[in-house]
Amino acid sequence: MKKILIIEDDNAIAEIEKDYLTLSGLDATIITDGEKGLEEAQSCPYDLILLDLMLPDLSGEEVCIQIRKESRVPVSMLTAKTMKTDMLNGLDIGADDYITKPFSLKNLYARMQAVWRRTLEPPVPVSSRVSWNHGDLVIDQDRKEVCKQEKPIAV
């Protein structure tokens, strides 16, 4: 079961996130301030961190910077900061995703899945390329190439 750390100072939002993620088969933990959230992130392995930016004690930006010094755990910022400069800064300091409030729980879950596909799943090996062989004719769809007797055919 994947473990999610929710660092969010708004208890109502954090509980809604936790309930939805739990119903989706994930194990979610809530921490309500930046300093304790950073301590938790450093002391226990998580599969993803949902990080609010406007936190008491230590900002979400600083939490992300500190996490990135030690870990490659996926971090999705979930925040009311909607300015493009905030989003660019969040991604620049190490977030894997930036989601603005209000948000859809289904969208949040789908984006978490997308982050995991990019960060946790191994890349598709080159040997799995789509190609068709018919005698001495080979069509390689990934390379967009047709070869006859191992020589490319100009199209």
C-alpha positions as a printed Julia matrix, in Angstrom:
155×3 Matrix{Float64}:
   0.0     0.0     0.0
   1.42    3.38   -0.99
   1.99    5.89    1.79
   1.04    9.55    1.35
   2.13   12.41    3.61
  -0.33   15.31    3.63
   1.25   18.51    4.96
  -1.74   20.88    5.19
  -2.71   23.36    7.9
  -6.42   23.41    6.98
  -7.81   20.39    8.87
 -11.02   20.23    6.81
  -9.11   20.02    3.52
  -6.59   17.55    4.98
  -9.33   15.23    6.29
 -11.19   15.28    2.96
  -7.95   14.42    1.13
  -7.15   11.65    3.62
 -10.64   10.14    3.42
 -10.59   10.1    -0.39
  -7.09    8.65   -0.58
  -7.92    6.01    2.02
 -11.0     4.99    0.04
  -8.7     4.77   -3.0
  -6.52    2.22   -1.2
  -3.74    4.5     0.01
  -2.37    5.06    3.51
  -2.44    8.79    4.3
  -0.91   10.68    7.24
  -1.72   14.32    8.07
   0.72   16.85    9.54
  -0.53   20.41   10.05
   2.63   22.53   10.11
   5.78   22.83    8.05
   8.37   22.04   10.69
   6.67   18.83   11.87
   5.9    17.93    8.25
   9.58   18.17    7.34
  10.53   16.05   10.36
   7.98   13.4     9.34
   9.16   13.42    5.72
  12.75   12.93    6.87
  11.97   10.19    9.39
   9.6     7.94    7.45
   9.59    6.85    3.79
   6.59    8.05    1.79
   5.57    7.38   -1.79
   4.3    10.95   -2.32
   3.98   14.18   -0.35
   1.03   16.54   -0.81
   2.43   19.87    0.29
   0.54   23.08    1.02
   2.68   26.2     0.65
   1.19   28.53    3.25
   2.04   26.68    6.47
   2.78   27.79   10.02
   6.36   27.53   11.34
   8.03   26.72    8.01
   6.73   27.53    4.52
   5.92   24.79    2.04
   8.62   26.16   -0.25
  11.25   25.73    2.47
   9.93   22.24    3.27
  10.3    21.29   -0.4
  13.82   22.71   -0.61
  14.89   20.75    2.47
  13.26   17.53    1.23
  15.04   17.85   -2.13
  18.41   18.06   -0.37
  17.89   14.48    0.87
  15.22   12.74   -1.18
  13.65   12.21   -4.58
  10.21   11.41   -3.12
   7.52   12.85   -5.41
   6.15   16.17   -4.11
   2.86   17.62   -5.33
   2.24   21.16   -4.18
  -1.43   21.73   -3.38
  -1.97   25.41   -2.75
  -4.14   28.51   -2.94
  -1.23   30.38   -4.56
  -2.42   30.74   -8.15
   0.08   33.19   -9.65
   2.12   31.8   -12.54
   5.31   32.95  -10.79
   4.37   30.87   -7.71
   3.82   27.8    -9.87
   7.11   28.28  -11.72
   8.95   28.79   -8.44
   7.37   25.66   -6.94
   8.41   23.53   -9.89
  11.84   25.17   -9.97
  12.59   24.31   -6.32
  11.71   20.66   -6.83
   7.97   19.99   -6.92
   6.83   17.3    -9.34
   3.37   18.83   -9.72
   1.57   22.04   -8.78
  -2.17   21.92   -8.12
  -4.19   24.99   -7.22
  -7.15   25.17   -4.84
 -10.02   24.62   -5.26
  -9.38   21.21   -6.79
 -11.25   18.03   -7.68
 -10.37   14.93   -5.67
 -10.56   12.82   -8.83
  -8.17   15.21  -10.56
  -5.83   15.11   -7.57
  -5.75   11.3    -7.62
  -5.24   11.17  -11.4
  -2.35   13.63  -11.14
  -0.79   11.59   -8.34
  -0.95    8.53  -10.6
   0.7    10.53  -13.4
   3.51   11.64  -11.08
   4.1     8.02  -10.06
   4.24    6.94  -13.71
   6.92    9.54  -14.38
   8.94    9.09  -11.22
   8.55    5.52   -9.99
   7.94    3.29  -13.0
  10.95    2.16  -14.99
  11.25    3.52  -18.53
  10.09    1.35  -21.41
  13.14   -0.45  -22.85
  14.16    0.22  -26.44
  13.66   -3.46  -27.25
   9.9    -3.04  -26.81
   9.58   -0.81  -29.86
   6.64   -1.38  -32.12
   7.78   -2.94  -35.37
   6.47   -5.4   -37.94
   8.5    -7.9   -39.89
   7.4    -9.47  -43.12
  10.22  -11.32  -44.79
  12.94   -8.82  -45.58
  10.59   -5.85  -44.99
  10.65   -4.18  -41.53
   8.39   -1.31  -40.39
   9.58    0.45  -37.22
   6.73    2.64  -35.99
   8.74    4.38  -33.25
  11.47    5.44  -35.67
   8.94    6.04  -38.46
  11.17    4.01  -40.77
  10.65    1.31  -43.38
  13.57   -0.93  -44.3
  14.0    -3.61  -46.96
  16.92   -5.97  -46.48
  18.06   -3.77  -43.58
  18.32   -0.66  -45.82
  15.98    2.32  -45.28
  13.46    2.98  -48.01
  12.92    6.64  -48.85
   9.25    7.6   -48.72
